[in-house]
Amino acid sequence: MKVLIIDDNVAIQEIVSEILTTEDHLVEAVSNGKEAFNKIRQFRPDLVLLDINLPDMDGWTILRKMKDDGLTQGLKVLMFTADTDIGSEIFGLQDVVDGYIRKPFKGKELIERIKTISKDDASEDPKGKLKFKSFFGKKDEKAGSPAHRKLNLKGGKAYIVMEKKPQRIYEGFVVEVMEGKAGLVVTSEHPKSIREKWDLEKTPIVWLTSRSGKAYIDPSKLGSITSYISQFIENSKNSVILIDGLDVLMVNNEFNQVLKMINQIDDLLVDNNAALLLALNPKVLDQKDLALIERNKEILDFMAD
């Protein structure tokens, strides 16, 4: 395999080159975006290892230009990052990013990630659509069906998924993402636990927390949350958004403010063929508030499961 490293750290270039060369890969390296475009055209790599933080332009900017210039066709891309979350920069690039690996990483980890990416080609059927692999996890022993089950979502609609604990909502969300939709998760859980449990490696996750950090939003700042989700819907098109944290939003804000936020997001769904999933345990709301949230939404009730 021909591999191009795009990283301004010469030490990383040398280390990664040595690791990959011992695995019989043909390796080239550049230090910035300007060199990268020329090298991709000349070298025609099968895989690009792209650092997010570069001196002349960040990795996301390089990747967008590569996509616009048609340089990502048939190309695998693995992002190098020191960040804990990829945030909104991946908007519109989900289809060309095959994964990311956090610095610092071990040589064995890098080799395994590259092998996994290479195997992904074999998981496509003759029509080029992804098959459902063991990625979907174990079987449901009772029903004998895959653990990840479809929710049969339609674009332009908002769904309330009623559960004691969010399970089916994530199963349905993962299926939508695997079938090609751009996904966004807004959650009160730590992003790392969501990624590990549901294998949402490339999906942006917003953490509702008072801590400061990239892709972290204070749950009391509804304007910022609404703006983030709206930007994602408008930029991604044909997307699915999962909000798992309504209880946290309601604790930190007036109920009417949360309802207004949901309605504002609702207004964007039809024009952008997007679907909204709201995780909700109805026992946390009184009947009046529950009726207001349910208005004009599809109800998926799994409380008895």
Number of C-alpha atoms within 10 A of each C-alpha: 13 15 23 25 24 27 24 18 12 12 10 15 19 12 12 19 20 14 17 19 13 9 11 10 14 15 21 17 22 20 19 21 24 12 12 22 17 12 17 20 10 9 14 15 20 18 23 24 21 27 26 22 17 18 12 13 13 15 23 19 14 22 23 17 15 18 16 10 11 10 16 21 11 11 15 21 22 21 20 22 18 14 14 13 21 21 17 18 14 20 21 15 16 19 14 19 17 21 20 20 18 15 12 10 11 11 14 9 11 18 15 11 17 18 11 13 17 16 11 14 12 10 14 14 10 7 6 9 12 16 13 14 10 9 10 17 13 12 13 12 9 6 8 9 11 16 17 23 18 16 17 8 18 15 17 19 20 27 21 21 24 22 20 15 13 17 16 22 27 23 18 18 28 22 18 21 18 17 13 14 21 27 27 27 23 24 22 20 15 14 22 14 10 16 15 10 11 16 14 21 17 21 22 24 26 26 26 24 18 12 10 9 12 14 20 22 21 16 23 19 14 18 11 13 19 17 14 16 20 18 13 23 27 17 14 22 18 21 24 29 22 20 20 23 20 22 17 15 20 17 12 15 15 11 16 13 14 21 15 14 16 18 15 14 19 19 14 18 23 15 13 17 18 27 27 26 24 23 26 24 20 17 11 11 14 9 10 8 14 15 11 11 19 13 10 13 15 14 14 16 15 16 13 7 7
